[in-house]
């Protein structure tokens, strides 16, 4: 594996659109690419786990096979428990029994690669970059869970005294944080195709009811589309300057955030593999050239 210690990797979330990132990350594994740091938001964080444990196609299985289970995600779960994703199944049974996670390899890699799961602080409305080293520890697994806990579909997760939910509200594409950490360049996986423009959140009236104790979180959710679209413009500027490398879907696709159609998810995973493979010569040049 080649370590690029001065370069960071950021992975956007997007629910089941993360199947695209799964394909890209598997190509990174095939080419032995490691980064000095990684940050993932929501599904971006969950997919980075299997990348850092070096388990090729594990994310593909999670997205295209395990996700079909009603225990994995269902409206029935939400009605019964208040969580769309069954917590014990997703964060205990799958990694320990159904599709074993390599906790030891993950620990080895996070000793070299700093891994941040991005969640949103309900009291500040801002992002929290949660350093995650050992998923065998419940407190670190909770960081991943917090990052992927969708508003209105999950219970609030408490980590280190902070009340947290889905990182997408605070920082959907977490690359800008690395500039302040001293990383010279960033590789960024985006899960929306070129030309995408995020629209205002139509669920804000419900946010006002369910999160009335957290006005800054409501405000962050209300303005998320503005920050997201500006974030994309900033990323495109960095790409033009040569300090960022973006990988995004090469074609438009119709997949919902909670998609269960296996054929669509496999197709999106395959697109990620195809796009990353096609871009690999340019990516390797980017990684090995001083900015």
C-alpha positions as a printed Julia matrix, in Angstrom:
291×3 Matrix{Float64}:
   0.0     0.0     0.0
   1.26    3.5    -0.85
   0.77    6.09    1.89
   0.21    9.71    0.83
   0.53   11.24    4.28
   0.15   14.88    3.19
  -3.08   14.22    1.27
  -6.56   13.74    2.76
  -9.65   11.93    1.5
 -13.19   13.26    1.96
 -16.32   11.23    1.18
 -19.81   12.7     0.83
 -22.84   10.87    2.23
 -26.16   10.61    0.44
 -27.72    7.44    1.82
 -27.78    4.62   -0.71
 -26.05    6.83   -3.29
 -23.02    5.79   -1.28
 -22.93    2.64   -3.42
 -21.0     4.83   -5.87
 -18.39    5.61   -3.21
 -18.17    1.88   -2.42
 -17.03    1.23   -5.97
 -14.5     4.05   -5.93
 -13.05    2.98   -2.58
 -12.62   -0.61   -3.79
 -10.54    0.68   -6.7
  -8.42    2.6    -4.19
  -7.84   -0.7    -2.35
  -6.98   -2.45   -5.62
  -4.34    0.21   -6.27
  -2.97    0.23   -2.72
  -3.82    3.87   -2.01
  -3.75    5.18    1.57
  -4.19    8.74    2.81
  -2.87   10.7     5.77
  -6.44   11.4     6.86
 -10.0    10.53    5.88
 -13.31   12.17    6.71
 -16.75   10.86    5.87
 -20.23   12.24    6.34
 -23.09    9.83    7.07
 -22.86    7.05    4.46
 -19.41    8.42    3.64
 -18.3     7.54    7.16
 -19.8     4.05    7.09
 -18.18    3.27    3.73
 -14.79    4.48    4.9
 -14.89    1.86    7.67
 -14.61   -1.07    5.25
 -12.02    0.82    3.2
  -9.9     1.26    6.33
 -10.36   -2.41    7.25
  -9.26   -3.27    3.68
 -12.28   -5.5     3.02
 -12.92   -5.26   -0.7
 -16.58   -5.59   -1.73
 -17.81   -5.58    1.87
 -19.47   -2.2     1.21
 -20.99   -3.64   -1.95
 -22.54   -6.46    0.08
 -23.85   -4.0     2.65
 -25.42   -1.81   -0.03
 -26.79   -4.45   -2.39
 -27.53   -7.49   -0.18
 -27.84   -6.64    3.52
 -29.76   -3.42    2.85
 -32.64   -5.5     1.45
 -33.38   -6.84    4.92
 -36.2    -5.16    6.8
 -34.01   -5.37    9.87
 -31.41   -3.22    8.11
 -33.82   -0.43    7.24
 -37.61   -0.2     7.15
 -40.54    1.99    8.05
 -41.55   -0.76   10.45
 -38.32   -0.21   12.38
 -39.07    3.5    12.57
 -42.6     2.92   13.88
 -41.51    0.33   16.45
 -38.27    1.86   17.7
 -37.96    5.43   16.43
 -34.97    4.42   14.27
 -35.31    3.62   10.56
 -32.16    1.48   10.8
 -32.27   -1.3    13.42
 -29.35   -0.42   15.66
 -28.44   -3.87   16.99
 -28.54   -5.41   13.52
 -26.55   -2.67   11.77
 -23.95   -1.92   14.43
 -23.6    -5.24   16.23
 -24.89   -8.29   14.37
 -23.72   -7.37   10.87
 -20.12   -6.46   11.83
 -19.76   -9.31   14.35
 -21.81  -12.15   12.84
 -23.51  -11.59    9.47
 -20.58  -10.01    7.58
 -17.63   -9.88   10.01
 -15.7    -6.62   10.15
 -11.91   -6.76   10.52
 -11.59   -4.68   13.67
  -7.85   -5.4    13.98
  -6.99   -4.25   10.44
  -9.09   -1.12   11.01
  -7.09   -0.36   14.19
  -3.82   -0.9    12.33
  -4.79    1.53    9.59
  -6.27    4.21   11.84
  -2.96    4.26   13.73
  -1.55    5.74   10.5
  -4.58    7.35    8.89
  -6.6     9.77   11.01
 -10.28    8.98   10.47
 -12.99   11.53   11.23
 -16.7    10.68   11.27
 -18.64   13.9    10.68
 -21.79   14.53   12.72
 -23.89   17.64   13.39
 -24.12   19.14   16.88
 -27.77   19.95   17.58
 -26.94   22.68   20.08
 -24.53   24.6    17.8
 -25.86   23.57   14.39
 -22.25   23.06   13.32
 -20.22   20.0    12.36
 -18.2    17.85   14.73
 -15.22   15.94   13.35
 -15.06   12.85   15.56
 -11.67   11.12   15.57
 -12.42    7.4    15.35
  -9.75    4.77   16.04
 -11.3     1.53   17.33
 -14.76    0.31   16.31
 -14.48   -2.49   18.85
 -15.18    0.21   21.43
 -18.86    1.22   21.76
 -17.96    4.91   22.1
 -16.24    4.88   18.69
 -19.01    2.87   17.02
 -21.42    5.51   18.37
 -19.5     8.15   16.39
 -20.27    6.29   13.17
 -23.88    5.86   14.25
 -24.19    9.57   15.03
 -22.8    10.52   11.63
 -25.39    8.34    9.88
 -28.43    9.09   12.08
 -30.86   10.78    9.7
 -33.0    13.6    11.15
 -36.65   12.69   11.72
 -35.72    9.0    11.25
 -33.34    8.4    14.17
 -32.94    9.03   17.85
 -30.43   11.69   18.87
 -27.03   10.13   19.64
 -24.93   11.39   22.54
 -21.13   11.31   22.23
 -18.82   13.0    24.74
 -21.77   14.98   26.1
 -22.74   16.28   22.65
 -26.16   15.68   21.1
 -25.57   14.62   17.51
 -27.31   13.66   14.28
 -26.46   13.19   10.6
 -23.29   14.98    9.54
 -24.81   16.13    6.27
 -26.6    19.02    7.95
 -23.33   20.49    9.24
 -20.82   19.54    6.52
 -22.04   17.46    3.59
 -18.71   17.19    1.76
 -16.03   17.38    4.47
 -12.91   18.52    2.63
 -12.45   22.12    3.78
 -11.6    21.06    7.35
  -8.36   19.51    6.1
  -6.92   22.83    4.97
  -6.74   23.97    8.59
  -5.09   20.68    9.55
  -2.18   21.27    7.19
  -2.96   18.77    4.45
  -1.64   20.04    1.13
  -4.21   18.41   -1.13
  -7.52   16.58   -0.95
  -9.18   13.8    -2.9
 -12.97   14.17   -2.73
 -15.64   11.61   -3.6
 -18.95   13.31   -4.42
 -22.13   11.25   -4.86
 -24.05   13.64   -7.12
 -23.3    14.08  -10.85
 -22.04   17.28  -12.42
 -24.67   20.0   -12.62
 -26.51   18.97   -9.46
 -27.92   21.86   -7.44
 -29.34   21.15   -3.98
 -32.79   22.59   -3.3
 -34.24   23.85    0.01
 -35.33   21.2     2.5
 -39.09   20.72    2.28
 -39.18   19.06    5.72
 -38.29   22.18    7.72
 -41.83   22.46    9.19
 -41.28   19.03   10.78
 -37.81   20.06   11.98
 -39.46   22.98   13.78
 -41.69   20.54   15.64
 -39.25   17.74   16.45
 -36.18   19.9    17.1
 -37.8    22.98   18.6
 -35.29   22.85   21.49
 -32.45   23.25   18.99
 -33.01   26.44   16.95
 -29.43   26.48   15.61
 -29.9    22.98   14.22
 -33.14   24.05   12.52
 -31.38   27.06   11.03
 -28.52   24.88    9.79
 -31.0    22.52    8.13
 -32.87   25.45    6.58
 -29.68   26.85    5.04
 -28.06   23.55    4.15
 -28.69   23.89    0.41
 -26.94   27.27    0.35
 -23.85   25.91    2.09
 -23.86   22.76   -0.03
 -23.96   24.61   -3.34
 -21.23   27.0    -2.18
 -19.16   24.04   -1.02
 -19.34   22.52   -4.51
 -18.25   25.81   -6.07
 -15.29   25.98   -3.69
 -14.35   22.4    -4.52
 -14.47   23.09   -8.24
 -12.17   26.09   -7.71
  -9.68   23.94   -5.79
  -9.79   21.34   -8.56
  -9.0    24.06  -11.11
  -6.09   25.22   -8.93
  -4.7    21.71   -8.69
  -5.08   21.31   -4.92
  -8.1    18.97   -5.04
  -9.1    15.96   -7.12
 -12.81   15.22   -7.44
 -14.41   11.9    -8.37
 -18.13   12.06   -9.06
 -20.71   10.0   -11.03
 -20.07   10.26  -14.76
 -23.77    9.97  -15.59
 -27.07   10.88  -14.0
 -28.97    8.15  -12.18
 -32.28    7.78  -10.4
 -31.7     6.34   -6.96
 -33.49    7.43   -3.83
 -31.72    8.09   -0.56
 -33.33    4.9     0.82
 -33.16    2.8    -2.38
 -33.6    -0.98   -2.08
 -33.56   -2.0    -5.76
 -30.51   -4.27   -5.93
 -30.01   -3.9    -9.69
 -29.89   -0.11   -9.42
 -27.44   -0.26   -6.52
 -25.17   -2.74   -8.3
 -25.22   -0.49  -11.37
 -24.21    2.5    -9.25
 -21.41    0.52   -7.56
 -20.18   -0.56  -11.0
 -20.21    3.08  -12.14
 -17.97    3.94   -9.19
 -15.54    1.18  -10.17
 -15.57    2.24  -13.82
 -15.13    5.96  -13.1
 -12.32    5.46  -10.58
 -10.51    3.03  -12.88
 -10.72    5.48  -15.79
  -9.43    8.33  -13.6
  -6.66    6.32  -11.92
  -3.79    7.53  -14.15
  -4.73   11.17  -13.49
  -5.27   10.47   -9.8
  -1.86    8.83   -9.4
  -0.3    11.82  -11.14
  -2.14   14.14   -8.73
  -1.0    12.11   -5.71
   2.65   12.04   -6.73
   3.03   15.62   -7.98
   4.0    18.37   -5.55
   1.43   21.17   -5.54
